[in-house]
Amino acid sequence: MKINITHKNLYLLLPGKVIAVASIYAKMHHVTLQTAVNYFYKSNTYRKLEQPNTLFWQYGAVALYEELMENN
């Protein structure tokens, strides 16, 4: 079954991606998970993740974390 990711259904993937990246960030930077989640939501990486056409939704947690560290 092929599922097309669009603005209408991308929101289903975002919470899992956010918590996965925030968990890595919290561990690596010795901050609380809440602080890490807030940081990620304010980042350029999250803005890109919100856009289906960037295909960032295909990235795993480590790739998104690396993008976060390189471009924020």
Secondary structure, 3 states (H helix, E strand, C coil): CCCCCCCCCHHHCHHHHHHHHHHHHHHHHCCCHHHHHHHHHCCHHHHHHCCHHHCHHHCCHHHHHHHHHHHC
